[in-house]
Amino acid sequence: MTIDLNSGSDADTRAIGRRLSGLLRAGDVVVLCGSLGVGKTALVGGIADGLGIDEQVTSPSFVLMKKYISGFIPLVHVDVYRLGSLGEFDDLDVYEESRSSVLVVEWGDAVASSVPDDHLEIRIEITGDSDRSIRLDAHGNWTDRPLEEMSE
């Protein structure tokens, strides 16, 4: 199942993340794809808001992985932009670290071969100055989730 959404601002992108958080469960993997500056971290910030996380979400580009535990479900936010190989990603042991959390991976294209079958891929593209197209593509057990609620 694929759902296409549009965002006209960072606030809209965050709102989409908040709506998505209602469909998330511990152990879920969400893979974000898109170029620099498209709003991946804004979307993660919305997910965090929806999960009740009270910390400000920032891109973990330099620390690679950041854990937020203050919400209803913990969030593990990974940014693989600076990694040089899939081996470096494997060394982070993100799947073990996020077993009871929601795992969100920015720059997910770089680690696509390592992503579990059950995941949600979100691809964000720039369509105007502040406009974005956001495509949610369900894989594995995500095909049973009511993603159509996202477009309401």
N, C-alpha and C positions, 0 to 999 in steps of 0.2 A: 504494500500500500504506500502510496506517495501522496503527500499533501503539500500544496503550494500556498505560501503566504506572502504578504507584502508588508514592508515596514517603511514608514516615512521619516523615522527619527530614531535616535538611540532610545528614547522613552518607549516607542512602539516595540523596539527589539526587546527591551527589558520586559515589557508586558507579555510578549510572546513567551519568554522564558518563564515568567510567573505562571502562565496558563499551563505550560508544559510540566511544571513541577507537580501538578496535581495527578499526573499520569505516572510519575516516577516511583520506583520501589528500590529498596536496598538491593545491591548487586547489579543494578542496571549500568549499562555502558552506553554513553552518548559520545559520538564522534563528530567533531566540528571541522568543516572544511571551508576554505575561503581564503582570499588573499589578505595581505596586511591591511588593517584598518577597516574591515568590512563590518565589524561589530560582534565578533566572536565572544570577547570578554564581556560586552554589554549583555549578551544573551545569557552567559553564565551568571552574571550578577542578578538577572531576573529569576533564574532558577534558584539561586541562593535565597533571594527574598521570599520566594514561594515556599521554600523548605524551612523558613523561619530562622535562617542564619542571620545573626545580627552583625557580623563582621563585614567590612567593605571588601568586595572581591576585586583583586588586582591580577593582572596577567602574571603568571609564574614563569615568565620567560627566562629569568636569570636563576631562579631557584628550582626550576623544572616541575616541581610538584608541591602543591599547597593543600593542606587539609583544613576543613572547616567543620567543627563538631558541635556548634551551638544550636543547630536546628533539630527538626523532627527526625530527619534522616541526615547523617553526616554526608559531606560532599568532598570528594577528592578531585582537584582541578589540576590537570597536567598540561603543560605546553611543551611540545616536542620540537619546536622550531629550531632550536640550537643543537639538537642531537645530530651526531654524525653518522649513526648507523642504527639499524634495528637491534643490534646487540646492546647498544647503550640503553635503548628503551627497555629491553628485557632485564637489564641490570637494575632498573628502577623497581622492578617487581610490583608494578602498579596494580595488577589484578589481585594479588595477595593483600596489598595494602588497602584495597577498596572493597573487599568482599562484603562487608556490611554497610557499605556506603553507595552513593551514586558516584560513578566515575565519569568525568567529562574530560575528553582529550581534544585539545586544540591542535590544529595542523594534522588532523587524523589521516589525511592522505599518505603521509610519510610512514605510517605504521599499519596501513590497511591489512597487510598480510598477517598481522599479529592480533587483530581484533576478533573477539569471539563471534560465532554465528549470530547469537542473540544480541543485537545492538540497534540503536537508532542513529542513522547518519543524518546530519543537518548540514546542508550546503548553503552558504550565504554568498550572494553576488551583488555587486554594486550595479544599480540600474539608473541612478541619477545622483545629483549632489548629495542628498541625504537619503535617497530611496534605496531599498534593498529588496531583493527577492530571496525568500527563505524556503528551501525545499526540505521537507522531512521525509526520509525514506526508511521504512520499517524493514527490519531483517529478523528472521527467526521468530521468537516469541512476541516480538513487537507487532507482528501482523495481527495479533489477537486483541490489541489495545485499541481503544476508541479514539484514534488520532483525528478522526473527522471532527471531534469536539474542538479541535484547535482552530478550525476555520469558522466557527460560529461567532 
